Amino acid sequence: MGGVRSKLRDPTVVAVPFYFATMALEARWLRRRDTGSPSGDYERRDTRSSLLMGTLSLIAPLLAPKVLRPLTPGRGRFGRAVLVGAIGAAAATSIADAFVRRASSRSRPPGWTSDDTEIAQARPAVPVAQTVAGASGVATVALGGLAATTSWAARMAPERLFARRVLPDLGAGLLATAGAVVAWDFIYYWNHRLMHESRYMWAIHVVHHSSEHYNLSTALRQPVAEALGTFLPYSSLCLLGVSPELLTTARGINLLWQYWIHTEAVDSMGRSEAVLNTPSHHRVHHGSQSQYLDRNHGSILIVWDRLFGTFEPEGDRVVYGLTKNIGSFNPFVIVGHEYAEMARDVASASSWGERLGYVVRGPGWARSHRAALEQGARLVTMLAPATASR
């Protein structure tokens, strides 16, 4: 068994020459066609950003454990400090929230409406408390999230769960590999769906959707901050006898399938599209139109989307990218823009429900909630002069 296992390698590493060869072929094919649409073309800056993100996605898993292990509660030397910091920041936030609520209510005679500026004039300490609540709220979310994600990753380590398996080692034969690939694909569907439906997970995944082009290089534009997520553990398969090495093989096969479906060179694959995820299905997934948002989350198989109500066939020509594109090829912007916006939202929140909503609920909720707040503020501003004149 050890001899078989020693030969198992990560297919994504073995396939690196294949990536560059197929990208060259696709680029040549694109140069020869004339469709009038540049969405699939290799734009130099975009391609360079995708390849850079692909490189960083290979480096990040090597560095993340070394950086995060000391910060893991119960395991790292600074883990306790992270927890204490999160609790302290949460307490400061709650005290500041309470002060703002009390001061604001006391500043308002019955039937009187005011905006934040008028409240600040009535209670000069309110802006200070709001600033404290904003900063400590962000610190609570950051430190609490770090404690949760590092603890989860440590407890779900493949080697740890394989040592506690409830079924015998399945080995590395064809049947075991096929079973591991299908099981990985099922868990991947739910993790992929979660990354679209919860904002702190979307902040990780948005990297992959940030390109307004769709070609094989887009497949390599992979996330680099997966250590900051709480995924359904693929390592749970280790409890059922799937070895960590076989788990790596299943992951690699899954990623290789995802690579080739990032293309406009393949139109339709006929009847196989009832079962398999294909370029047509995955183009939908990268669409920014409303009918395409959060659809077709599968990797190798599309049956999960059909079973769980997230399937959408390709109809209108797909417009790739985000609903609000970032307009940058800077890797720091690509990786961090959603985190920065999420931090701004949390800092502006006035309650724990609002803060957690900005982090845990979907990115669509954050946009609609901000719009509602802005509309309410405009309404208050319009009504204030009329109320004051009474």
Buried (B, 14 or more C-beta within 10 A) or exposed (E): EEEEBEEBEEBBEEBEEBBEEBBEEBBEEBEEEEEEEEBBBBBEEBBBBBBBBBBBBBEBEEEBBEEBBBBBBEBBEEBEBBBEBBBBBBEBBBBBBEBBBEBBEEBBEEEEEBEBEBBBEBBEEBBBBBEBBBBBBBBBBBBBBBBBBBBBBBBBBBEEBBEEBEEEBBBBEEEBBEBBBEBBBBBBBBBBBBBBBBBBBBBBBBBBBBBBBBBBBBBBBBBBBBBBBBBBBBBBBBBBBBBBBBBBBBBBBBBBBBBBBBBBBEEEBEEEBEEBBBBBBBBBBBBBEEEBBBBBBBBBBBBBBBEEEBBBEBEEEBBBBBEEEBEEBEBEBBBBBBBEBBBBBBBBBBBBEBBEBBBBBBBBBBEEBBEEBEEEEEEBEEEBEEEEEE
